[in-house]
Amino acid sequence: MVYLWTLNGPHVDTKNPVTVPGWKALDLTEIMLISASLGWFDATDCQNQIDGIA
C-alpha cells in the first residue's frame, strides 16, 4: 500500500508557512499487519520553507 500525504501550516517558531508533501509505502501481511515501512519527504525543501528561503 502506498499513500501520499501533505502537511500544511505555519512553523511554530518562525511562523513561516510550510507545505511538506511526502509518501509512505507499507508492506502488509495477509492479516493487514505492517511488515515493512518506507517513507520520504524533501527535508531540504522543508528546512528552506522554515527558514523563509523558499
Summary of the structure (lengths in Angstrom):
residues: 54
radius of gyration: 14.8
end to end distance: 31.3
largest distance: 45.3
contacts: 111
relative contact order: 0.27
helix: 17%
strand: 54%
